[in-house]
């Protein structure tokens, strides 16, 4: 970056600069007269940003990436065009300019020291109004960008909670939400039931029909769960061929009825839509548990898991309940 002239000796006019439009042009011209005009070649960066200064693009264009030295940069790049400026914030708070400024093409910049900007603000209402208008616009743009990022962040957070194969919630979602559901049930004195589901002989199913058919079987079972539950219920892929259904505000007796219905629908599920292919037999074992006084989420899962193994030991393709239910 090298100085090529001063503003008074350049071809540029005050009216070309957004910050000084509709202000006292004569005052601005006198104040800016000795300010240097510097030239940047394409790809060259402004390196002397340790002082609070205002940089105004006279020709060409700059790319500006904010907060490069604080670790806060998020990849957002602004393009500054002729007449526009950068560095207002550093002038106002008298801090170093933390923006990385690079010429997108051969460019000329007007460099204005902070004390000159402050003098113009003090002496010209027009400059003060323009600065307030500019900062207001940037705050609005920053808020809009923040809202977009928040929505995008929430979208990705939700996506990270969904199992890619089945479309059910995944283990990460369960780890986040089940403790809250347990605490809410205890606090409100309402029931919470859980059904643990394991597809029977799934390894044998995979060995016989192949892993692609196994994936399709998991999707078919997941569709059964999704189609049979209330909006308030939640279906989770717990891991492998194990799935789970959470039934808020649902008693043990109702949970058993739901489990029996799921067991029957999984038994009837169609894995291969192409009827020219042999129809594999798909069944599941289900264990039902309901939240006990003082029980935490780990205890609830362990109880349902124990019931699931009772269903397996009893011959599979059936529902078993925790031993203390219906006592």
Buried (B, 14 or more C-beta within 10 A) or exposed (E): BEEEBBBEEBEBEBBBBBBBBEBBBEBBBEBBEEBBBBBBEEEBEBEEBEBBBBBBBBBBBBBBBBEBEEEEBEEEEBEBEBBBBBBBBBBBEEEEBBBBBBBBEBBBBBBBBBEBBBBBBEBBEBBBEBBEEBEEEEEEEEEEEEEEEEEEEEEEEEEEBBBEEBEBBBBEBBEEBBEEBBEEBBEEEEBBBBBBBBBBBBEEBBEEBEEEBBEBBBBBBBBBBEEBBEEEBBBBBBEEBBBBBBBBBBBBBBBBEBBBEBBBBBBEBEBBEEEEEEEBEBBBBBBBBBBEEEBBBEBBBBBBBBBBBBBBEEEBBBBBBBEEBEE
